[in-house]
Amino acid sequence: MTSNAIPLADYLFTRLLQLGVDSIFGLPGDYNLRLLDYVTPAGLKWIGNCNELNAGYAADGYSRLKGIGALVTTFGVGELSAVNAIAGAYAERAPVVHVVGTPPRASHESRAPIHHTFNDGEYQNFDRMQEHITVAQTMLWDHRTATAQIDHTLQQCLLHSRPVRITIPDDMVGVRVSAAGLQTKISVPVPVESETEEAALQLVLERIYSSKKPMIIVDGESRPCGILDEVEHIVKTTEWPTFTTGFGKGLINETLSNVHGVYVPGHKGFVDSCDLILSFGPHYSTTNSHQTLTVPRKDTRIDISLNAVQANTEIFRDLPAKRFVEQLISKLDLSKVPKHTPEISPINNLHAAAMSDNVTQVGGFWQRLSSFFKEGDVVMAETGTAGYGANEFALPQHTRLYKPVTWLSIGYMLPAALGASLAQRDLAAKSQYHGLPGGRTVLLIGDGSFQLTAQEMSTMIHHKLDIVIFLINNNGYTIERCIHGRNQGYNDITPWRYLKAPALFGAPEEGEYAAHTWEVRTWNDLEGVLEDEKMLNGKGIRMVEVFMDQLDAPKFLLSVLDRQIELEKKA
């Protein structure tokens, strides 16, 4: 073996570091312990989680800000605990690398009935389970091919912005391999010009120049497409009216005068009146489109997706979005671009409220909270009323929003907030965070969702992360009450003393990182919290419990609740 040989695990973790992973999540287990010995020497920070599901959620949250995330679990029990998180990352295009330590090769070959298996000698059961939720899978079995397998799998993660799975038998961890590959960067292959591209560009340009009432929709897959800067350039230079979806909210500068927030059903009349809709990074799930109410008409929209452009029924394939949008910008003659600057009235008007009144969502809680956000914040709105309420936020520049999109696994946002906060810290440490020294992570979560993953607050505290938590205590699963069973016991939960959670999970009571908690019932309470010096400039965990009625919800959910009540009356 040549002098530039290194252990296989060292090669893998060095590759992850090269791609931008600085923090890696997971949990130890007997088949990944030797693997974990290489994490810190490689320059990665080990973030030990409370369970593997939370580790997967955290890696997902990290990846959406950092560009890629990773977790390490043990074989069988560990990786299956993380499967739900990996599936969510697949559904919503979060590039996560799942590294699994497995039993040694001799155990595989002898079909030994060891622990963490089904006691049947079949070691590939877990491989097959994850084939459906990862875009690439590989087992490192031969030192001669292992580095090429790692590089190919990581490239697939970047190319598709979806999870991949790499398994390493325990006896392969320290096997020495050539380090030569580390001199070459892993990147997405550069596309080449094609006749398809020219035809698609010509069609899109003709549609733009001939339009009278054009507009833009920015959706969430613009992020994995890698086109956020280009899309914002188009929004600025055309000055066309622009909306985002919930998934796309926070991806472009909302302070631009022609950006009008989230496309909600109240805007449908205007959108339907437009004769051209450029839709960047479309993700037309029912949750991201108000149950398809806000999916733009097919005859007026042009979808620019990860690898294709679609205009009505015509699809131009093998067109990577990054190159296509760059080419569109270079060929766009702004003198031929129609001007279209209509007056668009806000859907949600904020009404005055007496300071002694109880806080309500219909009374403007989400809009009033907007003043709290600062440039550089990451705002996390959990599935439930918070996810819908976040559509009403007015976000400063360079503020990212995570909200429910398609997978909707409740409890996701708390561990994802851990991952996002670490990503903020890692980016700021490299002076790569919008020129800012860092930022806060602001988590908005319901009492029901909090109970699923609350223990990960301990990891936030352990790593001294600056996280603000607004817990909406509405006595159970309000979003489920709106959908069905508004008075049913299965939508109730066991009440907790939520503000004691920081103390339970080890938050210091004194010093710079002492936790601070508040209780909010009235608008006066809320104003006091938002102006409190400890809230505005404190560090560590700051937690606010906001009490609301169990049937208080954003307008869209209330319309769903009204339909339920009407059906009850008819019955």
HUQUIJO-V541947 format. One line per field, one symbol per residue. ss: DSSP state (@ for helix, = for strand, . for the rest). A space follows every 10 residues. Layout:
# HUQUIJO-V541947
ss->???
This chain:
# HUQUIJO-V541947
ss->....===@@@ @@@@@@@@@. ..====.... ..@@@@.... ....====.. .@@@@@@@@@ @@@@@@..== ====..@@@@ @@@@@@@@@@ @....===== ==..@@@@@@ .......... ....@@@@@@ .....===== .....@@@@@ @@@@@@@@@@ ...======@ @@...===.@ @@@....... ....@@@@@@ @@@@@@@@@@ ...=====.. .@@@@..@@@ @@@@@@@@.. ====...... ........== ==..@@@@@@ @@@..===== ......@@@. .......... ====...=== =..====... @@@@@@@@@@ @..@@@.... .......... .......=.. ....@@@@@@ @@.....=== =...@@@@@@ @@.......= ===....... .@@@@@@@@@ @@@@@@@@@. .......... ======@@@@ @@@@@@@@@@ @@....==== ===....@@@ @@@.....@@ @......@@@ @@@@...... .....===== .=@@@@@@@@ ..@@@@@... =======... ....@@@@@@ @@@@@@@@@@ .
